[in-house]
Amino acid sequence: MTRSTPWSISRRDILLAGIAGGVALALHAPGAQSAQAAPILKAIPSSGEKIPVIGLGTNAYGVTDAAELASRKEVLQRMSGLGGRVIDTAAGYGKSEDVIGELLTSLGNRKDYFLASKTGMGSISDARAALDESFRRLRTDHIELMQVHNMNDSDKQLPAFVEYKQSKKIKYLGVTTSQDGQYDEMLRVMRAHKLDFIQVDYSIGNRGAEEKILPLAQERGIAVLANMPLGGRRGSLISSIGDKPLPPWASEIGATSWAQLLLKYVVSHPAVTCAIPGTTKLKHAEDNQAAGRGPLPDAAMRKKMEEYWGTVS
């Protein structure tokens, strides 16, 4: 912009120029196109309700240290604004339910989230009492999704879940596993019960669920939460990569980090509804949520990613 003297530039001119420059810089920043895109949503087959494809795993939320609590509070404060809604927790995650209930209450944003939890492990003599404990710890009168944790007495627990669903205390019910040894039991339960969700371990480095679990979920119209999409306790996939650079074709699907690339792989599977990476820091939440925007890999790209993974892992 050319003027006869610097003093002839108005405040409006400066403001408009600043906005234009800021927009230009933002649009050319790494990952900006994905950040500008709307969050990708997938439908829950049993209802048609749509949820964002990247959620939050909270296995490490049962903390008491003030700094760690503050970090998790920041994630829960910001995640919905970043595009995420699904928070997955469990009675078996130490004090995780208590911490999440306390933080969401203090933030006043419980309504922004799709809250999923699981009853405890071990012998559960009274499934209804276990459900009521989760409501108490989470400080809520409704839970969007309640799950049987790691196939623990599914046949005994699910009738109580059905009762709570009928009374609208829970909206959806399901079962979970994180280990291949429980796949046969999960397949049996998927056939024997009317489930809204399953949760299963699935990542580019752990694709066992593709053989039978994911196809049956599609066949029976069951939504899928993918746990440990970045490796989890099996070992961090990102750590195994080390300092290797992203492949040049990562930009074709808007991925600017390994976490985004690996998460996009998981949620691009037609059966997967949402991935729930464990996330305790805001910078990781921002990175993960960016994977839920922009293009996802098609079948040809997924094949290329699998082949490339074999060379770097």
Secondary structure as GFF3:
##gff-version 3
##sequence-region A 1 313
A	DSSP	three_ten_helix	6	8	.	.	.	ID=ss1
A	DSSP	alpha_helix	11	28	.	.	.	ID=ss2
A	DSSP	alpha_helix	32	36	.	.	.	ID=ss3
A	DSSP	beta_strand	41	43	.	.	.	ID=ss4
A	DSSP	beta_strand	50	52	.	.	.	ID=ss5
A	DSSP	beta_strand	56	57	.	.	.	ID=ss6
A	DSSP	alpha_helix	66	82	.	.	.	ID=ss7
A	DSSP	beta_strand	86	88	.	.	.	ID=ss8
A	DSSP	alpha_helix	96	107	.	.	.	ID=ss9
A	DSSP	three_ten_helix	110	112	.	.	.	ID=ss10
A	DSSP	beta_strand	114	118	.	.	.	ID=ss11
A	DSSP	alpha_helix	127	138	.	.	.	ID=ss12
A	DSSP	beta_strand	143	148	.	.	.	ID=ss13
A	DSSP	three_ten_helix	149	151	.	.	.	ID=ss14
A	DSSP	alpha_helix	154	166	.	.	.	ID=ss15
A	DSSP	beta_strand	170	176	.	.	.	ID=ss16
A	DSSP	three_ten_helix	180	182	.	.	.	ID=ss17
A	DSSP	alpha_helix	183	192	.	.	.	ID=ss18
A	DSSP	beta_strand	197	201	.	.	.	ID=ss19
A	DSSP	three_ten_helix	208	210	.	.	.	ID=ss20
A	DSSP	alpha_helix	213	220	.	.	.	ID=ss21
A	DSSP	beta_strand	223	227	.	.	.	ID=ss22
A	DSSP	three_ten_helix	232	234	.	.	.	ID=ss23
A	DSSP	alpha_helix	237	241	.	.	.	ID=ss24
A	DSSP	three_ten_helix	248	253	.	.	.	ID=ss25
A	DSSP	alpha_helix	258	267	.	.	.	ID=ss26
A	DSSP	beta_strand	274	275	.	.	.	ID=ss27
A	DSSP	alpha_helix	282	290	.	.	.	ID=ss28
A	DSSP	alpha_helix	299	312	.	.	.	ID=ss29
###
